[in-house]
Each structure stands twice: as C-alpha cells, then as structure tokens.
Amino acid sequence: MMNAENQRQYTEEENEDLKFLIFKYLKNWPYFLISVIIFILIAVFYLKYSTPIYQTSTSVKVLKDDEGGVDLSGLSASTTLFNYSKVNLENEIQIFKSRRMLGRVIDSLQLTTTVYKVGSLRDELLFGEEIPFKIEYIENDVEERSTATFNFSLRFKANNSFEIHNDERNISVLASLNDTIREFDEDFIIKPTVFNHKINNSDEYKIYKIDRNSLLSRLSNEISIEAVGDKSDVLRASVKGANKTRNETILNTLVKVFNQDGVEDKRLISKRTKEFVEERLKILVQDLDTVESGLVEFKKDRGVVNVEASVEELFTKEATSESEKFNIETQLAISKDFRNLLVNQSGYTLLPANLGIESESVNRLTNTYNELISNRNRLLSSSTEENPMVLKLNEELDRIQDNILVSLKTYLQALTTSYQRLRSREGRYTGEINNLPQVEKELKGILRQQGIKERLYVFLLQKREEAALSYAITSPTIKIVDFAYTGSTPISPKRNMILLGAFLIGLGLPFGFLYLKFLLDTKVNNRAEIEKELTGLSVFGEVPQLSNSQPKMLKRNDQSALAEAFRIFRTNLLHQLKFSKNQDPATVNSKVIYVTSSIKGEGKTFTANNLARVIASSNKKVLLIGADLRNPQIHMYYDFDRNLPGVSDYLFNENLDIRSIIQKDKSDFKNLDILSSGSVPPNPAELLVENRFEELIDVVKSIYDYVIVDTAPTIYVTDTFLISKYADVTVYVVKQGLTEKKLLHHIKEVNNKKKLNHIALVLNGVVSDTNFGYGYGYVYNDTKKPFYKFW
C-alpha cells in the first residue's frame, strides 16, 4: 500500500515537473511567435524569388530484335531477317547518355545558347518559340565555335534597334536587327523570328553562349536514365530544369536520336549484305555471259539447234543426281566465298547475313558475330580501343570468328564427301552415255554450266532484293511508352517542405536559445525550485517585481498587488507565530521577527519595511529596527539622517535610554515606529554578542506588539547568527533572478544546523507569469487582463 502511494506521488510530481517545464517555455511565446514569423517571411521571399525547377520524364521500351525484325518469309527460303538476343539494358543506358547522343541533341536544338528574360523578381529562362528573336552564328572554324563562351545583356529600343552590354569586357554595342555583331569571340546576327512576337522596348534579356564540352558534361549530369523494374525492357529518362518546354524538347529529341542510331545500326548489316551480293553478281554475270557465248559458238560451229530427244531420255536417269549435285555445288561456292571473305577481311566488320548457307551453326554464329560488332561500334562511339569492354568484345569476336571457320571447314568437308558420292553415281550414268555423239556430250556440259550459273544468278538477285527491302523498312529499336511529360508542381524549391522547415527552425531557434539560457542559468527563478531544494522549509509569501514607476512602500488602504502580496505573507507569518507559541510554551509572548537574506540586494530591507507597514495597518503597534550595523539601509525609506542615534549607539552607550532614540511619526502609519541602525561601528560583531542587545529586545517587546528586525546578510558576516536566538520567526528573503541556486544549499545548511529560528522563506521580485499559479499576476480592480497573458 505504501509503495503504491509513493508511486502515485512520484507520478504526480513527474506530471507537475513536465507541466512546469512546458509553461516555462510557453511564457516566452512572443519569442517563438516572432521567430516563426521572421523565418516564414524569409521562406516566402525565398520561394518568391527562387526559380522553380521542374522534372520531366519519358518512358521508352527497348524492343527485342525479334519484336522489330522484318519477316520476309514470303520470299522463298527466307525467315526473319534479324534475330538478336535479349536486350542488355545497361548497354542501352550507356548509349542513351553517351556524349555522342547528347552532342546530337545539343547541335539539333542549339542548346549552347541560353536566353533569359530579366524580370522584377527573377530571370525567366526562355526556349524555342518563347524567344522573340533568333541568334544566328556566322560559320567560322568549327573547333573555335564549339569552345566560344560569352554573355551579354540585350535591351531593345525603338525602331528594331537594341543595345548589347557586357560588364566583364566593358563592351556596349548599338545595333539593329539583322546587323552582324563582331565584338565577341564569335560573330552572330540577331534576327526577328517567324513567330511574330511583339518586342517591347522595355524588355531586357540576358544571353549566355556556353562551351559545348561543358554543356555536354552538365547535360549528362542533369539527365538520369534508369530501368523500370528488374524484368522489364522499359527505360525511364528524366531531366530537371526551369523551363518545361525545354525539358520536354530535350527528352523527345534524345529519344528520337537514340532510335535513329539504333535503326542505322540495323541497316549496316543489310547494307553490307547487299554490297556483298552485288559484288558476286558482277562476277556471276561475266561467267554467265561467257557460258552463253560459248553455247552460241558451239551451236554455230556444230550446226546444233535442238537437243535430241534421245539425249534427254538418257539424261533422265541422272536427273535426281544432277539436282542434288547442283545444290551441293551451290553450297560449296557460297561457303567458299564466305570463307574467303572471312579470312581476308581486315579488322572487325559486319558479315553478310542469310546468304543461303544451309548450316545452322554457321548462320547462328554469323548473327552472333554481327550483334557483337554492333555493340562494339556503339561502345567505340563514346570510348577508345583500350576500353576493357571493347577488349573483351575483341576476344569474343576472335573466338566466334574461329568457330565460324571451324564450322565452315566441317560443313565444306561434309559437302565434299556428298559431292564425291554424287560424282561416283554420275560416273555410272556417264558410262551409259559414252556412246553418245561427242557433240551431244559437249552440249550437255555447256548446258549444265549454263543452268548452274542461271540458278545462282536468280538466287543472288533474290537475296539482293531481300537486303534492299530490309534496308528500306528497318523497324524502330524502341517504342515510346510515354512522351516527355512535366508535372505541374515544381520539385524545387519544395514549397511545403521549405515552409515547414522555416516553421520548425522558427520554433527550434528560440527553443535552443532558451534551452541554453535555462541550462546556463544559475539563478533562482521560481518558487518550485526553492521548494524542491529546501524540502523542510516553506515559502510563506511571494513579493511581485515592481517597475521603476511603481512605489516601493505600502500606503494606507493600499489595494495594489504589492499590498495584497504582503497581506498574504502577513497571514501566513502570523499563523506560523501562533503555531510556534502552541508548540513552545516558553514563547507565548513571542513577536520578534527577523528579516535576513544570503547576500546584499535580495530585498531584505524592502521586505522588512513593507512587512512592518502591513502589520501596522492591522492596528498593531510595530517597531522596525535596523540591525544591519555594517550597511544600514532603513533611512533610505524614511525622511531622517542615517547618523541619528540608533542600535549601535544604544549598544555602545549603556546610559542611553532606548525610548529616546526611537523615531516616531516618520511614516503615514501612526502605530509604526522606527529604530535606525545608528552610527556604523568599527566592531559590530562584538557589540551584538553582548547582553545589551538582549536588553534592547526585552524592552521593546514590552512596548510593541511586533518587532521587525532588519539584520545583516548571512553569507558575508556572522552578525545575524549572533543574535538569532532572540527571534521568534526568521524571514529569509530569496530574490528571483538574483539569488544563486547554490545559495539554497547555504540556507539548507543553516536550517539543518538550527542557526536561525523558525525560518520562513519569502520569494522577492516575482514576475507575474513566472510561477504559474503561485504568483500575484492579478489586480483587485476592474482592469481587464490583456489577451496575450492568457496563461
């Protein structure tokens, strides 16, 4: 049960401490409000003057080659012309962002020239049709043009004239539209646009000519490309910039350039195939012409017009063998030509595809070889021969080339074997026709050669048409999923985040300042700190802090907050006197009240003076004694000389009557008398330790209802401790904002060692909103409390 009660009390104390801490910061709410307003205004001005940055995105799907290939199956012995492997998105991303691609975009859109319109708040980036004029550069050296950098401001005047000014070079030029400007690194002409923009004379523009290489690096950093998902073939490209139209145009142009580059790569294979076929056709036409010319000469010389029916009948038996032999000879011719091309080629170039070779392994390896060649060419466009990826591709190409040669060798060996077998079969038929006339035999040979050449010629014509068709209708390499699109909300500056950040900084700055202030504050600032440290003592009253214009002494019928504070203090103090008398019969006539403090300036004399006045206002006879012999202060509150005879004189002069030196009628309270400190003695401690002071107290106690004694501070001298036994209650003054917290340990030690009798604490200098319910932040009239003091 006891543990539960202790736990409940501990929880309540924690809640009170938390509420106190919260109100401790809330009482400084004007600082938080002002700080928040200032930072919010700074954020608003920043948002107003900063340039909004928008993000533009586009999505494209990189097509697999079997998705975009051209199906030529309508032609005999044809399949899909291209059959590439799965797309490597990492390679595509690198090509997408390569300097070669970005350079085409820059040159296409003339991005090296940037135009801003000067505004009252911020400069506005213009692009495309938004620019009311056109800058046309005069063709000079390409290298000089790509590295030329300059900037200038342009202000239009009347009659299509304008002024160009450059601060760095201190150049000012007056010119008109279509005039040639030659004062900069590059000559240019400013022309009107075809968009019929109206140019106002008050408009001012800033033009920047940027180095192309620098722009390439900047644009490469601004554009980001990433794969959408792990298993998709979709790429998302995005760019950030101040102009929506410029962002969207850059991305759309980049996509267009990337697609054209892929189409050109595909066309290279078709072009190479077509060139190879045309070269073979030239040779075949000559061979065919030779055979036909020989046939004409043979028939002319021998008088042969038609082949005898008997010859055709003899040759019927070898028709099947002849057809197979033709196919093998065709394959041998094409394969040998292809092998010679492969062996004799210099460097790494594309190989002709789909020539009709009936070896699956040769065709598959040829397609793989061409794909690697395309990848290698793409890498070389943005790197060098020493690139590790290029070197790796070179090794792969060499390996595939060796595999192609091995496959061709194997294929040629198989063809040779088949050819020998067919020739053996043909030898049997040849024996049967040996008896035919020599003319018919020779004619058969000529006709056979003619047939071979004609069929091979028709075959190559077909392949040439296929290659030409593929070159003409090559499919795109990408499919646009989403065209470039810009969100309506800028990504920078982020308005909500900046305003929230300003609000939090506005709250955090005063909070941090107050936290450091409270952390470094060593003064007593409220009643709770006293009660928490001095658990055995109670605060009997709180005296409000007075402004310089407020009176420091109570008056008759006073209704001020100061008067009410001392009335409450009087009530608590007299109750303590009554409690002390009930507990100690020896102090039944006790009415001596000491007022002291730890150090000078805490308001003990002020407290003693007003305590005497508030008790005197209740029709009690009160004597105020100044017992601070070292630094007397009571005379400052009344109209008499500090050197008048007082306590020190009475203690020193045994013949002096105490009644003769008491000052009467020095205040507007008739029953309040004053005994000043008197002359400052050289030995105040020795005077106080004698019995003479006890006699003084005994005498005045018999005359007055209450005796208020203003004593010396306890931390400096021992005067108060020497006479402490004569006090019934000791009022100990602590001043808010002045008394060090470490002095509370001194008070605690004095109380524990019983150096002072019945200590009653009073907190002086209390600000009305400091103690949150304990103070006297109210007045006893009809004055309405200001709204900002709602707590």
SULNORCOR-V844381 format. One record per backbone hydrogen bond with DSSP energy under -1.0 kcal/mol. NH is the residue of the N-H (numbers start at 1). CO is the residue of the C=O. If there is no record, write none. Layout:
nh | co
NH | CO
NH | CO
This chain:
nh | co
5 | 1
6 | 2
7 | 3
8 | 4
9 | 5
10 | 6
11 | 7
12 | 8
13 | 9
14 | 10
15 | 11
16 | 12
17 | 13
18 | 14
19 | 15
20 | 16
21 | 17
22 | 18
23 | 19
24 | 20
25 | 21
26 | 22
27 | 23
28 | 25
29 | 26
31 | 28
32 | 28
33 | 29
34 | 30
35 | 31
36 | 32
37 | 33
38 | 34
39 | 35
40 | 36
41 | 37
42 | 38
43 | 39
44 | 40
45 | 41
46 | 42
47 | 43
48 | 44
49 | 45
50 | 46
53 | 492
54 | 241
56 | 239
57 | 485
58 | 237
59 | 482
60 | 235
61 | 479
62 | 233
63 | 477
67 | 64
68 | 64
69 | 65
75 | 72
78 | 75
81 | 70
92 | 88
93 | 89
94 | 90
95 | 91
96 | 92
97 | 93
98 | 95
102 | 98
103 | 99
104 | 100
105 | 101
106 | 102
107 | 103
108 | 104
109 | 105
110 | 106
111 | 106
113 | 110
114 | 208
116 | 206
117 | 124
118 | 204
124 | 117
126 | 115
130 | 127
131 | 128
134 | 191
136 | 189
138 | 187
145 | 141
146 | 142
150 | 209
152 | 207
153 | 165
154 | 205
155 | 163
156 | 203
157 | 161
161 | 158
162 | 175
163 | 155
164 | 173
165 | 153
166 | 171
171 | 166
173 | 164
175 | 162
177 | 160
178 | 190
179 | 176
181 | 188
188 | 181
189 | 136
191 | 134
203 | 200
205 | 154
206 | 116
207 | 152
208 | 114
209 | 150
210 | 112
212 | 146
215 | 211
216 | 212
217 | 213
218 | 214
219 | 215
220 | 216
221 | 217
222 | 218
223 | 219
224 | 238
226 | 236
228 | 234
235 | 60
236 | 226
237 | 58
238 | 224
239 | 56
241 | 54
247 | 243
248 | 244
249 | 245
250 | 246
251 | 247
252 | 248
253 | 249
254 | 250
255 | 251
256 | 252
257 | 253
258 | 254
259 | 255
260 | 256
261 | 257
262 | 258
263 | 259
264 | 260
265 | 261
266 | 262
267 | 263
268 | 264
270 | 266
271 | 267
272 | 268
273 | 269
274 | 270
275 | 271
276 | 272
277 | 273
278 | 274
279 | 275
280 | 276
281 | 277
282 | 278
283 | 279
284 | 280
285 | 281
286 | 282
287 | 283
288 | 284
289 | 285
290 | 286
291 | 287
292 | 288
293 | 289
294 | 290
295 | 291
296 | 292
297 | 293
298 | 294
299 | 295
300 | 296
301 | 297
302 | 298
303 | 299
304 | 299
312 | 308
313 | 309
314 | 310
315 | 311
319 | 316
322 | 318
323 | 319
324 | 320
325 | 321
326 | 322
327 | 323
328 | 324
329 | 325
330 | 326
331 | 327
332 | 328
333 | 329
334 | 330
335 | 331
336 | 332
337 | 333
338 | 334
339 | 335
340 | 336
341 | 337
342 | 338
343 | 339
344 | 340
345 | 341
363 | 359
364 | 360
365 | 361
366 | 362
367 | 363
368 | 364
369 | 365
370 | 366
371 | 367
372 | 368
373 | 369
374 | 370
375 | 371
376 | 372
377 | 373
378 | 374
379 | 375
380 | 376
381 | 377
382 | 379
387 | 384
391 | 387
392 | 388
393 | 389
394 | 390
395 | 391
396 | 392
397 | 393
398 | 394
399 | 395
400 | 396
401 | 397
402 | 398
403 | 399
404 | 400
405 | 401
406 | 402
407 | 403
408 | 404
409 | 405
410 | 406
411 | 407
412 | 408
413 | 409
414 | 410
415 | 411
416 | 412
417 | 413
418 | 414
419 | 415
420 | 416
421 | 417
422 | 418
423 | 419
424 | 420
425 | 421
426 | 422
427 | 423
428 | 424
429 | 425
430 | 426
431 | 427
433 | 429
436 | 433
441 | 437
442 | 438
443 | 439
444 | 440
445 | 441
446 | 442
447 | 443
448 | 444
449 | 445
450 | 446
451 | 447
452 | 448
453 | 449
454 | 450
455 | 451
456 | 452
457 | 453
458 | 454
459 | 455
460 | 456
461 | 457
462 | 458
463 | 459
464 | 460
465 | 461
466 | 462
467 | 463
468 | 464
469 | 465
470 | 466
471 | 467
472 | 468
473 | 469
479 | 61
481 | 59
482 | 59
485 | 57
487 | 55
491 | 53
492 | 53
498 | 494
499 | 495
500 | 496
501 | 497
502 | 498
503 | 499
504 | 500
505 | 501
506 | 502
507 | 503
508 | 504
509 | 505
511 | 507
512 | 508
513 | 509
514 | 510
515 | 511
516 | 512
517 | 513
518 | 514
519 | 515
520 | 516
524 | 739
531 | 527
532 | 528
533 | 529
534 | 530
535 | 533
537 | 534
540 | 761
543 | 763
545 | 766
558 | 555
564 | 560
565 | 561
566 | 562
567 | 563
568 | 564
569 | 565
570 | 566
571 | 567
572 | 568
573 | 569
574 | 570
575 | 571
576 | 572
577 | 573
578 | 574
579 | 575
580 | 576
581 | 577
582 | 578
583 | 579
584 | 580
587 | 584
588 | 585
590 | 587
593 | 707
594 | 729
595 | 709
596 | 731
607 | 603
608 | 604
609 | 605
610 | 606
611 | 607
612 | 608
613 | 609
614 | 610
615 | 611
616 | 612
617 | 613
618 | 615
619 | 616
622 | 671
623 | 706
624 | 673
625 | 708
626 | 675
627 | 625
627 | 710
629 | 627
636 | 633
637 | 634
640 | 638
644 | 641
647 | 676
648 | 677
650 | 646
651 | 647
652 | 648
653 | 649
656 | 653
661 | 658
663 | 674
672 | 669
673 | 622
674 | 663
675 | 624
687 | 683
688 | 684
689 | 685
693 | 690
695 | 691
696 | 692
697 | 693
698 | 694
699 | 695
700 | 696
701 | 697
704 | 700
705 | 621
706 | 621
707 | 591
708 | 623
709 | 593
710 | 625
711 | 595
714 | 597
715 | 598
717 | 713
722 | 718
726 | 723
727 | 724
728 | 592
729 | 592
730 | 757
730 | 758
731 | 594
732 | 760
733 | 596
734 | 762
736 | 764
737 | 524
738 | 735
739 | 735
741 | 522
743 | 740
744 | 741
747 | 743
748 | 744
749 | 745
750 | 746
751 | 747
752 | 748
753 | 749
754 | 751
755 | 750
760 | 730
761 | 538
762 | 732
763 | 541
764 | 734
766 | 543
770 | 767
789 | 786
